[in-house]
C-alpha cells in the first residue's frame, strides 16, 4: 500500500495539483487524501481509478497502478456500496468540465432530465425514503444546473421507449416528466432521441452508460449499477461506447420525431 501511495503522491505533484485540488476532483477531503498518500488509509481501488483520470495517467503505467490497487482492495476498480457518494461527486465534477455529455438510458429517465417527483418515485421504488431521499433528490436536481450554465455542454439523451412507458410515480408524474423532456429538448444544446420498441433490438440493450467528452482530455465512460460503479478512460474501453452512440443515433428517431413521440406518450398518460 505504501508503494502505491508513494506513486500517487509523485503523480499528483507531477500533475501540478495540490492535495486540496486533487481531493476536490475525486470528491474526498484533503485530509483523507493526505492520509492516503501517507500510507495511513486503505486505498480504495475506485479512488485510484479516479485519481489516475485526474492526473492524466495512461497506458502501461495506469495498468501497473490499477494492478497494485487490486492487490490492496479486492473489490478491484469497482466501488461497491449503497449510494456511491464519491462517484457521484466525481461524476458532477466531470459533467461540469465536459464539452459533450451522452446519456444512453435503457431503464430510467436520465438524471439530468428528471423532475423532482420522478426522482422521488425512483427513490421510493428502490427503498430510499425520508431525509435520505430528499437529500438525493436535491443532489440530482443540483446536477442539472450544468445544462443551464452560460456555456453548457452539448447534451445527447438516447432513451428507450420502455423508459417512457414505465409509469414511475403514476400517470400524472409520468405525463409531467415527459413534457419536461419535451421542453428541455427545445434548447439548442439538448438533443433527445427516442428508441421506439418498433425498431426491435439495438446495441443499447446491454446497458445504460454515460459518455463524457472534454476539450483537452480523453473521454470518460461512467457505468453505474445497484451497488457498484465504474469510470473508464482507456481508449480500448471507451471506443465501443462511442461506436454504440453512433449506432443508437442512427437507429433512433430524429429530434423532431422524438419530441412528437414524447408528447404523444405524455398524452397517453392523461
C-alpha positions in Angstrom: 0.0 0.0 0.0 2.9 2.4 0.8 4.4 1.8 -2.7 1.1 2.7 -4.3 0.7 5.7 -2.0 4.2 7.0 -3.0 3.4 6.6 -6.7 0.2 8.5 -6.4 1.9 11.3 -4.5 4.5 11.7 -7.1 1.9 11.7 -9.9 -0.1 14.4 -8.1 3.0 16.6 -7.8 3.9 16.0 -11.5 0.3 17.0 -12.5 0.8 20.3 -10.6 -2.1 19.7 -8.2 -2.3 20.4 -4.5 -3.9 17.8 -2.2 -6.9 20.1 -1.9 -7.3 20.4 -5.7 -6.9 16.6 -6.2 -9.3 15.8 -3.4 -11.9 18.0 -4.9 -11.6 16.3 -8.2 -12.4 12.9 -6.8 -14.9 14.0 -4.2 -13.0 13.4 -1.0 -11.5 15.6 1.7 -7.9 16.9 1.6 -7.2 15.2 5.0 -8.4 11.9 3.6 -6.1 12.3 0.6 -3.2 13.2 2.9 -3.8 10.0 4.9 -3.9 8.0 1.7 -0.6 9.5 0.5 1.0 8.9 3.8 0.0 5.3 3.8 -2.3 5.7 6.8 -5.5 5.0 4.9 -6.6 1.9 2.9 -6.6 3.0 -0.8 -9.9 2.1 -2.4 -9.5 1.0 -6.0 -12.2 3.4 -7.0 -10.2 6.3 -5.6 -7.1 5.1 -7.5 -9.1 5.0 -10.8 -10.5 8.5 -10.3 -7.0 9.9 -9.3 -5.5 8.4 -12.4 -8.0 10.1 -14.6 -7.4 13.4 -12.7 -3.6 13.0 -13.1 -3.8 12.1 -16.8 -2.1 8.7 -16.3 -2.5 6.3 -19.2 -1.1 3.2 -20.8 1.3 0.8 -19.1 1.7 3.0 -16.0 -2.0 3.1 -15.5 -2.2 -0.7 -15.8 0.5 -1.2 -13.2 -1.1 1.1 -10.7 -4.5 -0.5 -11.1 -2.8 -3.8 -10.6 -1.4 -2.5 -7.3 -4.9 -1.2 -6.4 -6.5 -4.6 -7.0 -4.0 -6.2 -4.7 -4.8 -3.7 -1.9 -8.5 -3.7 -2.5 -10.1 -7.0 -3.5 -13.1 -5.1 -4.8 -11.0 -4.1 -7.7 -11.6 -0.9 -9.8 -15.2 -1.0 -8.9 -16.6 0.9 -5.9 -19.2 -1.1 -4.0 -21.6 0.3 -1.5 -25.1 1.7 -1.1 -25.2 5.3 -2.5 -21.9 5.8 -4.4 -21.2 9.2 -2.8 -17.6 9.5 -4.1 -18.5 8.5 -7.6 -21.5 10.9 -7.6 -19.2 13.7 -6.6 -16.6 12.8 -9.3 -19.4 12.5 -11.9 -20.6 16.0 -11.0 -17.1 17.3 -11.4 -16.6 15.6 -14.8 -20.0 16.8 -16.0 -19.1 20.4 -15.1 -15.8 20.0 -17.2 -17.3 18.2 -20.2 -17.9 19.8 -23.6 -20.3 17.0 -24.5 -22.4 14.5 -22.4 -24.1 11.5 -23.9 -26.6 9.5 -21.8 -27.9 6.3 -23.3 -30.6 5.3 -20.9 -32.5 2.0 -21.1 -34.2 1.8 -17.7 -34.9 5.3 -16.3 -35.1 8.9 -17.5 -31.6 10.3 -17.4 -30.8 12.1 -14.2 -30.1 15.4 -15.9 -33.6 15.4 -17.3 -35.6 14.1 -14.3 -38.3 16.1 -12.5 -38.2 16.1 -8.7 -41.4 13.9 -8.5 -40.0 11.4 -10.9 -36.8 11.2 -8.9 -38.8 10.7 -5.7 -40.7 7.9 -7.4 -37.4 6.2 -8.4 -36.0 6.5 -4.9 -39.2 5.2 -3.3 -39.2 2.2 -5.7 -35.6 1.4 -4.7 -36.2 1.7 -1.0 -34.8 5.1 -0.3 -37.1 7.3 1.8 -37.3 10.2 4.2 -34.4 12.6 4.7 -32.0 10.5 2.7 -34.4 10.6 -0.3 -34.8 14.3 -0.1 -31.0 14.7 0.1 -30.5 12.6 -3.0 -33.3 14.4 -4.9 -31.7 17.8 -4.1 -28.3 16.5 -5.3 -29.8 15.2 -8.5 -31.6 18.4 -9.3 -28.5 20.3 -8.4 -26.6 18.4 -11.1 -29.0 19.7 -13.7 -27.5 23.2 -13.3 -24.7 22.1 -15.7 -27.2 22.3 -18.6 -28.1 25.9 -17.7 -24.7 27.5 -17.3 -23.6 30.2 -19.7 -21.6 27.8 -21.8 -23.3 24.5 -21.3 -22.1 21.2 -22.8 -23.8 19.6 -25.7 -26.1 17.0 -24.3 -27.4 14.0 -26.1 -30.0 11.8 -24.4 -30.9 8.5 -26.1 -33.9 6.9 -24.3 -35.5 3.6 -24.9 -39.3 3.7 -25.3 -39.7 1.3 -22.4 -38.4 4.1 -20.1 -41.2 6.3 -21.3 -43.9 3.7 -20.8 -43.0 2.7 -17.3 -45.4 4.6 -15.0 -43.0 5.7 -12.3 -45.0 7.6 -9.7 -48.2 7.1 -11.6 -49.7 8.7 -14.7 -49.6 12.3 -13.5 -46.0 12.2 -12.6 -45.1 10.5 -15.9 -47.0 12.9 -18.0 -45.3 15.9 -16.3 -41.9 14.1 -16.7 -42.3 13.5 -20.4 -43.5 17.1 -21.1 -40.5 18.3 -19.1 -38.2 16.4 -21.5 -40.1 17.9 -24.5 -39.4 21.4 -23.1 -35.8 20.6 -22.4 -35.3 19.4 -26.0 -36.3 22.9 -27.3 -33.0 24.2 -26.0 -30.4 24.3 -28.8 -27.7 22.3 -26.9 -30.0 19.5 -25.8 -30.7 16.6 -28.3 -33.2 13.9 -27.2 -33.6 10.8 -29.3 -36.2 8.0 -28.7 -35.5 4.4 -29.5 -39.0 3.1 -30.3 -39.9 -0.5 -29.5 -40.9 -1.0 -33.1 -37.3 -0.8 -34.1 -36.7 -4.1 -32.3 -33.3 -4.9 -30.7 -30.5 -2.5 -30.6 -26.9 -2.2 -29.2 -28.1 -0.2 -26.1 -29.9 -3.3 -24.7 -26.7 -4.4 -22.9 -26.8 -1.4 -20.6 -27.1 2.3 -19.7 -24.0 4.4 -19.9 -22.8 8.0 -19.7 -20.1 9.2 -22.1 -18.3 12.4 -21.3 -16.1 14.3 -23.8 -13.7 17.1 -23.0 -11.9 19.9 -24.8 -8.3 18.7 -24.0 -8.7 15.4 -22.1 -9.6 11.9 -23.1 -13.3 10.9 -23.0 -14.6 9.0 -20.0 -17.4 6.4 -19.7 -19.3 6.0 -16.5 -21.3 2.9 -15.7 -23.4 2.6 -12.6 -25.3 -0.3 -11.2 -27.2 -1.1 -8.0 -24.2 -1.5 -5.7 -21.3 -0.7 -7.9 -20.0 1.9 -10.3 -17.0 2.4 -12.7 -15.2 5.1 -14.6 -13.2 4.1 -17.7 -10.9 6.2 -19.9 -8.7 3.8 -21.7 -9.3 4.1 -25.5 -10.0 0.4 -25.9 -12.7 0.6 -23.2 -14.2 3.9 -24.4 -14.2 3.3 -28.1 -17.0 0.7 -28.1 -19.3 3.2 -26.4 -18.5 5.9 -28.9 -19.4 3.4 -31.7 -22.5 2.4 -29.8 -23.6 6.0 -29.6 -23.3 6.5 -33.4 -25.3 3.2 -33.9 -28.0 4.2 -31.5 -28.4 7.7 -33.0 -28.8 6.0 -36.4 -31.4 3.6 -35.0 -33.4 6.2 -33.0 -36.0 8.7 -34.2 -34.8 12.1 -35.3 -35.0 15.1 -33.0 -38.4 16.3 -34.2 -40.0 12.9 -34.4 -38.6 12.1 -30.9 -40.3 15.1 -29.3 -43.5 14.3 -31.1 -43.3 10.8 -29.8 -42.7 12.0 -26.2 -45.7 14.3 -26.4 -47.8 11.5 -27.7 -46.8 9.2 -24.8 -47.4 12.0 -22.4 -51.0 12.4 -23.7 -51.5 8.6 -23.3 -50.9 9.1 -19.5 -53.6 11.8 -19.3 
